[in-house]
Amino acid sequence: MPRYETSIIIPTFNDENTLEACLGSIESLDYTGSYNVIIVDGHSNDNTTAIAEEYDCDIIYEDKGTISYARELGVQAAESEFIAFTDADCVVPEDWLSTLIKHFDNDGEVAAVGGPNKTPEDDTAFAKSVGDVLSLLSGVGARYGFEGEETREIYHNPTCNVVYRREVIEEVGGFNHDLITVDDEEMDYRIRENGYKILYTPNAAVQHYRRPSWKSFLKMGYRYGIGRAQATKLHPEMSEWFHFAPSSIIFLLTAFLMASFKSRSWLKVLAGTLIFGTVGILCMSIYLTMKRNRWTQLPVYAALISIWFWSWGIGFIRGLYAD
């Protein structure tokens, strides 16, 4: 028999600024089942593990440096029927586990249940802008910032807010350690290919603190681009047209630049393409500004969308050519 009904796995690395709020919310869960918290730490050099010890978490360490490996180690360390995942920069509601786990009742085909992740009201103005941009990108089809209003079957739930049946994770082979990011979506793809359902419910929203700086947002876009390309090479069926758009445009701009060394007429084409792209980004920024009624953030939105375009596109190219 499992020692606990549910194990909550949280990968960490230098998360002292957010982990205490995360663990405090988990400690306050209104949940009749038994659960434990497993911290999988990447050898933090701040107070992350000291905070985890204060909350009586089980702490293990990973040496590979990828979040997919951290998640897999957490699964291996768990002794439970259900495996829940959240991030160190998330705060969960009191009914988080009970709301998610009830959807497994009487339906053995349900392998995972997750919910939305929303930007907290007390996050910084910059971080709120990051959340707004991620939500806008989700409107195209990305899943990260999705906020649907009804419970339904879905193709993927991010691991900042999801519960799995442990036996299904083991059946499909767990997380792919070679993927830098998108490892959770790649595993969900294999789960669905095995005939299981993945459900989304709007009733289990977590508060997710967003990237706090330009540098961290740029790094996020770059790494997600690499991971998406890696997953696309493994499973071309996972790809959508918008995954290829930034890198395709970057290739096109590079071709126009190279051609301009032979003929200056290509400079006009290059300039026209850049102007067209800038107008497109500006239109998206104005739309987001009007939707959120945050006019002071217009230049921030434009810069964030631009950074995501270039970092994702370059990361995707890197991922396509990486071994």
SULKA-V677508 format. One record per residue. N is the residue number from 1. RES is the residue in one small letter. PHI is phi in radians with two decimals (999 if undefined). PSI is psi in degrees with one decimal (999 if undefined). Layout:
n:N res:RES phi:PHI psi:PSI
n:N res:RES phi:PHI psi:PSI
This chain:
n:1 res:m phi:999 psi:143.9
n:2 res:p phi:-1.10 psi:142.7
n:3 res:r phi:-1.18 psi:-38.5
n:4 res:y phi:-2.18 psi:154.8
n:5 res:e phi:-1.27 psi:-38.5
n:6 res:t phi:-2.40 psi:137.0
n:7 res:s phi:-1.97 psi:130.6
n:8 res:i phi:-1.77 psi:117.5
n:9 res:i phi:-1.83 psi:129.0
n:10 res:i phi:-2.27 psi:109.1
n:11 res:p phi:-1.26 psi:140.1
n:12 res:t phi:-2.39 psi:153.5
n:13 res:f phi:-2.85 psi:110.1
n:14 res:n phi:0.92 psi:55.4
n:15 res:d phi:-1.96 psi:31.1
n:16 res:e phi:-1.09 psi:-24.7
n:17 res:n phi:-1.33 psi:-20.7
n:18 res:t phi:-2.16 psi:-19.9
n:19 res:l phi:-1.11 psi:-37.0
n:20 res:e phi:-1.11 psi:-41.8
n:21 res:a phi:-1.12 psi:-38.7
n:22 res:c phi:-1.09 psi:-52.2
n:23 res:l phi:-1.19 psi:-32.3
n:24 res:g phi:-1.11 psi:-39.4
n:25 res:s phi:-1.20 psi:-36.9
n:26 res:i phi:-1.19 psi:-37.6
n:27 res:e phi:-1.10 psi:-26.2
n:28 res:s phi:-1.65 psi:11.1
n:29 res:l phi:-1.06 psi:137.3
n:30 res:d phi:-1.67 psi:89.0
n:31 res:y phi:-2.48 psi:124.3
n:32 res:t phi:-1.37 psi:-21.1
n:33 res:g phi:-1.40 psi:170.7
n:34 res:s phi:-1.59 psi:145.8
n:35 res:y phi:-2.65 psi:156.9
n:36 res:n phi:-2.32 psi:165.6
n:37 res:v phi:-2.04 psi:126.8
n:38 res:i phi:-1.97 psi:116.8
n:39 res:i phi:-1.63 psi:124.4
n:40 res:v phi:-1.93 psi:103.9
n:41 res:d phi:-1.78 psi:141.6
n:42 res:g phi:-1.62 psi:38.8
n:43 res:h phi:1.10 psi:59.2
n:44 res:s phi:-1.06 psi:147.5
n:45 res:n phi:-1.94 psi:21.1
n:46 res:d phi:-2.08 psi:-151.3
n:47 res:n phi:-1.64 psi:18.1
n:48 res:t phi:-0.97 psi:-53.6
n:49 res:t phi:-1.23 psi:-29.7
n:50 res:a phi:-1.13 psi:-39.2
n:51 res:i phi:-1.14 psi:-42.6
n:52 res:a phi:-1.08 psi:-37.4
n:53 res:e phi:-1.15 psi:-35.5
n:54 res:e phi:-1.09 psi:-28.7
n:55 res:y phi:-1.72 psi:15.3
n:56 res:d phi:0.99 psi:40.8
n:57 res:c phi:-1.45 psi:152.9
n:58 res:d phi:-1.40 psi:128.9
n:59 res:i phi:-2.07 psi:126.1
n:60 res:i phi:-2.23 psi:164.4
n:61 res:y phi:-2.15 psi:144.8
n:62 res:e phi:-2.03 psi:147.3
n:63 res:d phi:-2.03 psi:-0.9
n:64 res:k phi:-1.53 psi:-25.7
n:65 res:g phi:1.49 psi:13.5
n:66 res:t phi:-2.08 psi:144.7
n:67 res:i phi:-1.20 psi:-27.8
n:68 res:s phi:-1.11 psi:-39.8
n:69 res:y phi:-1.19 psi:-38.8
n:70 res:a phi:-1.08 psi:-44.0
n:71 res:r phi:-1.11 psi:-41.6
n:72 res:e phi:-1.16 psi:-39.6
n:73 res:l phi:-1.09 psi:-37.9
n:74 res:g phi:-1.09 psi:-42.7
n:75 res:v phi:-1.08 psi:-42.9
n:76 res:q phi:-1.13 psi:-31.9
n:77 res:a phi:-1.43 psi:-17.2
n:78 res:a phi:-1.34 psi:148.8
n:79 res:e phi:-2.24 psi:66.0
n:80 res:s phi:-2.57 psi:162.1
n:81 res:e phi:-1.32 psi:-38.2
n:82 res:f phi:-2.03 psi:146.9
n:83 res:i phi:-2.09 psi:118.2
n:84 res:a phi:-1.84 psi:144.2
n:85 res:f phi:-2.18 psi:138.3
n:86 res:t phi:-2.57 psi:175.5
n:87 res:d phi:-1.90 psi:161.6
n:88 res:a phi:-1.19 psi:-17.8
n:89 res:d phi:-1.79 psi:25.4
n:90 res:c phi:-2.01 psi:150.0
n:91 res:v phi:-2.14 psi:124.1
n:92 res:v phi:-1.74 psi:150.4
n:93 res:p phi:-1.34 psi:165.0
n:94 res:e phi:-1.06 psi:-35.3
n:95 res:d phi:-1.67 psi:19.0
n:96 res:w phi:-0.97 psi:-59.4
n:97 res:l phi:-1.16 psi:-44.4
n:98 res:s phi:-1.11 psi:-36.9
n:99 res:t phi:-1.18 psi:-41.9
n:100 res:l phi:-1.27 psi:-45.4
n:101 res:i phi:-1.24 psi:-26.1
n:102 res:k phi:-1.11 psi:-21.0
n:103 res:h phi:-1.33 psi:-9.6
n:104 res:f phi:-1.45 psi:-14.7
n:105 res:d phi:-1.07 psi:130.6
n:106 res:n phi:1.09 psi:19.1
n:107 res:d phi:-2.51 psi:94.9
n:108 res:g phi:-1.23 psi:-10.2
n:109 res:e phi:-1.45 psi:-12.5
n:110 res:v phi:-1.39 psi:116.2
n:111 res:a phi:-1.72 psi:-28.1
n:112 res:a phi:-2.68 psi:148.6
n:113 res:v phi:-2.40 psi:131.9
n:114 res:g phi:-2.47 psi:178.6
n:115 res:g phi:-2.51 psi:-175.1
n:116 res:p phi:-1.33 psi:161.7
n:117 res:n phi:-2.18 psi:123.1
n:118 res:k phi:-2.02 psi:153.7
n:119 res:t phi:-1.32 psi:126.3
n:120 res:p phi:-1.16 psi:150.8
n:121 res:e phi:-1.15 psi:-27.8
n:122 res:d phi:-1.61 psi:9.0
n:123 res:d phi:-1.24 psi:164.6
n:124 res:t phi:-1.23 psi:162.1
n:125 res:a phi:-1.05 psi:-40.1
n:126 res:f phi:-1.13 psi:-45.5
n:127 res:a phi:-1.12 psi:-37.0
n:128 res:k phi:-1.10 psi:-36.9
n:129 res:s phi:-1.15 psi:-38.8
n:130 res:v phi:-1.04 psi:-45.8
n:131 res:g phi:-1.06 psi:-39.7
n:132 res:d phi:-1.10 psi:-43.1
n:133 res:v phi:-1.16 psi:-42.0
n:134 res:l phi:-1.09 psi:-37.3
n:135 res:s phi:-1.15 psi:-40.4
n:136 res:l phi:-1.08 psi:-45.3
n:137 res:l phi:-1.11 psi:-31.4
n:138 res:s phi:-1.18 psi:-23.1
n:139 res:g phi:-1.15 psi:-23.5
n:140 res:v phi:-1.31 psi:-30.3
n:141 res:g phi:2.59 psi:-11.0
n:142 res:a phi:-1.16 psi:153.6
n:143 res:r phi:-1.72 psi:-19.6
n:144 res:y phi:-0.99 psi:-47.9
n:145 res:g phi:-1.82 psi:20.7
n:146 res:f phi:-1.17 psi:139.1
n:147 res:e phi:-2.38 psi:70.2
n:148 res:g phi:-1.22 psi:160.2
n:149 res:e phi:-1.88 psi:4.8
n:150 res:e phi:-2.45 psi:152.8
n:151 res:t phi:-1.32 psi:127.8
n:152 res:r phi:-2.82 psi:169.2
n:153 res:e phi:-1.32 psi:142.6
n:154 res:i phi:-2.49 psi:165.6
n:155 res:y phi:-1.51 psi:-17.1
n:156 res:h phi:-2.92 psi:142.3
n:157 res:n phi:-2.14 psi:126.9
n:158 res:p phi:-1.05 psi:150.7
n:159 res:t phi:-1.40 psi:14.8
n:160 res:c phi:-1.47 psi:-9.6
n:161 res:n phi:-2.83 psi:80.0
n:162 res:v phi:-2.82 psi:150.9
n:163 res:v phi:-2.20 psi:136.6
n:164 res:y phi:-2.07 psi:155.9
n:165 res:r phi:-1.31 psi:127.2
n:166 res:r phi:-1.03 psi:-42.3
n:167 res:e phi:-1.09 psi:-29.8
n:168 res:v phi:-1.28 psi:-41.7
n:169 res:i phi:-0.98 psi:-45.6
n:170 res:e phi:-1.17 psi:-36.7
n:171 res:e phi:-1.08 psi:-39.0
n:172 res:v phi:-1.58 psi:-0.3
n:173 res:g phi:1.67 psi:8.0
n:174 res:g phi:1.28 psi:-161.3
n:175 res:f phi:-1.42 psi:145.5
n:176 res:n phi:-1.45 psi:110.9
n:177 res:h phi:-1.19 psi:-16.4
n:178 res:d phi:-1.45 psi:-11.5
n:179 res:l phi:-1.54 psi:131.7
n:180 res:i phi:-1.25 psi:-43.5
n:181 res:t phi:-2.47 psi:-177.9
n:182 res:v phi:1.14 psi:10.1
n:183 res:d phi:-1.13 psi:-33.8
n:184 res:d phi:-1.21 psi:-41.8
n:185 res:e phi:-1.18 psi:-36.3
n:186 res:e phi:-1.14 psi:-38.5
n:187 res:m phi:-1.19 psi:-39.3
n:188 res:d phi:-1.08 psi:-34.2
n:189 res:y phi:-1.07 psi:-45.3
n:190 res:r phi:-1.17 psi:-34.0
n:191 res:i phi:-1.10 psi:-45.1
n:192 res:r phi:-1.19 psi:-34.8
n:193 res:e phi:-1.13 psi:-25.1
n:194 res:n phi:-1.50 psi:5.5
n:195 res:g phi:1.65 psi:8.1
n:196 res:y phi:-1.62 psi:164.5
n:197 res:k phi:-1.82 psi:148.2
n:198 res:i phi:-2.14 psi:123.8
n:199 res:l phi:-1.89 psi:149.9
n:200 res:y phi:-2.10 psi:136.8
n:201 res:t phi:-2.29 psi:135.1
n:202 res:p phi:-1.35 psi:-5.8
n:203 res:n phi:-1.54 psi:6.0
n:204 res:a phi:-2.31 psi:60.7
n:205 res:a phi:-1.45 psi:134.5
n:206 res:v phi:-1.82 psi:152.9
n:207 res:q phi:-1.58 psi:123.0
n:208 res:h phi:-2.10 psi:109.5
n:209 res:y phi:-1.18 psi:131.8
n:210 res:r phi:-1.56 psi:174.7
n:211 res:r phi:-1.01 psi:129.4
n:212 res:p phi:-1.55 psi:-5.9
n:213 res:s phi:-2.54 psi:162.6
n:214 res:w phi:-1.05 psi:-42.4
n:215 res:k phi:-1.10 psi:-45.1
n:216 res:s phi:-1.19 psi:-33.4
n:217 res:f phi:-1.21 psi:-41.8
n:218 res:l phi:-1.06 psi:-44.4
n:219 res:k phi:-1.10 psi:-39.0
n:220 res:m phi:-1.06 psi:-48.7
n:221 res:g phi:-1.07 psi:-42.8
n:222 res:y phi:-1.10 psi:-46.0
n:223 res:r phi:-1.21 psi:-37.6
n:224 res:y phi:-1.16 psi:-33.9
n:225 res:g phi:-1.12 psi:-43.7
n:226 res:i phi:-1.08 psi:-49.7
n:227 res:g phi:-1.06 psi:-40.2
n:228 res:r phi:-1.09 psi:-42.4
n:229 res:a phi:-1.13 psi:-41.8
n:230 res:q phi:-1.05 psi:-44.3
n:231 res:a phi:-1.17 psi:-35.5
n:232 res:t phi:-1.13 psi:-38.0
n:233 res:k phi:-1.16 psi:-34.5
n:234 res:l phi:-1.29 psi:-43.1
n:235 res:h phi:-2.37 psi:87.6
n:236 res:p phi:-0.96 psi:-25.3
n:237 res:e phi:-1.17 psi:-18.6
n:238 res:m phi:-1.35 psi:-14.7
n:239 res:s phi:-1.42 psi:149.9
n:240 res:e phi:-2.21 psi:163.7
n:241 res:w phi:-1.03 psi:-37.6
n:242 res:f phi:-1.23 psi:-17.7
n:243 res:h phi:-1.17 psi:-31.0
n:244 res:f phi:-1.61 psi:-14.4
n:245 res:a phi:-1.04 psi:-53.5
n:246 res:p phi:-1.04 psi:-46.5
n:247 res:s phi:-1.18 psi:-34.3
n:248 res:s phi:-1.13 psi:-41.4
n:249 res:i phi:-1.18 psi:-38.2
n:250 res:i phi:-1.09 psi:-43.1
n:251 res:f phi:-1.05 psi:-42.1
n:252 res:l phi:-1.13 psi:-44.7
n:253 res:l phi:-1.09 psi:-39.8
n:254 res:t phi:-1.10 psi:-40.7
n:255 res:a phi:-1.13 psi:-41.7
n:256 res:f phi:-1.12 psi:-39.8
n:257 res:l phi:-1.12 psi:-44.8
n:258 res:m phi:-1.11 psi:-40.7
n:259 res:a phi:-1.17 psi:-27.8
n:260 res:s phi:-1.18 psi:-19.1
n:261 res:f phi:-1.24 psi:-21.9
n:262 res:k phi:-1.68 psi:-32.1
n:263 res:s phi:-2.55 psi:126.1
n:264 res:r phi:-1.18 psi:-16.9
n:265 res:s phi:-1.07 psi:-27.6
n:266 res:w phi:-1.23 psi:-21.8
n:267 res:l phi:-1.10 psi:-37.6
n:268 res:k phi:-1.15 psi:-38.9
n:269 res:v phi:-1.13 psi:-43.0
n:270 res:l phi:-1.08 psi:-47.5
n:271 res:a phi:-1.10 psi:-41.7
n:272 res:g phi:-1.09 psi:-40.5
n:273 res:t phi:-1.15 psi:-41.7
n:274 res:l phi:-1.12 psi:-41.2
n:275 res:i phi:-1.12 psi:-43.3
n:276 res:f phi:-1.06 psi:-43.2
n:277 res:g phi:-1.15 psi:-39.9
n:278 res:t phi:-1.10 psi:-41.6
n:279 res:v phi:-1.10 psi:-40.1
n:280 res:g phi:-1.08 psi:-44.4
n:281 res:i phi:-1.13 psi:-39.5
n:282 res:l phi:-1.12 psi:-41.1
n:283 res:c phi:-1.10 psi:-43.4
n:284 res:m phi:-1.09 psi:-38.6
n:285 res:s phi:-1.18 psi:-40.5
n:286 res:i phi:-1.15 psi:-42.3
n:287 res:y phi:-1.02 psi:-45.8
n:288 res:l phi:-1.15 psi:-38.3
n:289 res:t phi:-1.10 psi:-43.6
n:290 res:m phi:-1.18 psi:-40.3
n:291 res:k phi:-1.15 psi:-41.5
n:292 res:r phi:-1.61 psi:-11.1
n:293 res:n phi:0.99 psi:47.5
n:294 res:r phi:-2.24 psi:71.8
n:295 res:w phi:-1.14 psi:-28.3
n:296 res:t phi:-1.18 psi:-16.7
n:297 res:q phi:-1.65 psi:3.9
n:298 res:l phi:-0.93 psi:-51.4
n:299 res:p phi:-1.14 psi:-30.3
n:300 res:v phi:-1.19 psi:-44.7
n:301 res:y phi:-1.00 psi:-47.1
n:302 res:a phi:-1.07 psi:-42.0
n:303 res:a phi:-1.19 psi:-41.0
n:304 res:l phi:-1.15 psi:-42.1
n:305 res:i phi:-1.11 psi:-40.9
n:306 res:s phi:-1.11 psi:-45.2
n:307 res:i phi:-1.08 psi:-42.6
n:308 res:w phi:-1.11 psi:-42.4
n:309 res:f phi:-1.02 psi:-51.2
n:310 res:w phi:-1.28 psi:-42.4
n:311 res:s phi:-1.20 psi:-43.3
n:312 res:w phi:-1.09 psi:-47.7
n:313 res:g phi:-1.06 psi:-44.8
n:314 res:i phi:-1.19 psi:-39.6
n:315 res:g phi:-1.10 psi:-39.5
n:316 res:f phi:-1.11 psi:-42.7
n:317 res:i phi:-1.08 psi:-43.9
n:318 res:r phi:-1.04 psi:-42.6
n:319 res:g phi:-1.19 psi:-33.0
n:320 res:l phi:-1.15 psi:-34.9
n:321 res:y phi:-1.74 psi:-4.9
n:322 res:a phi:-1.32 psi:150.8
n:323 res:d phi:-1.23 psi:999
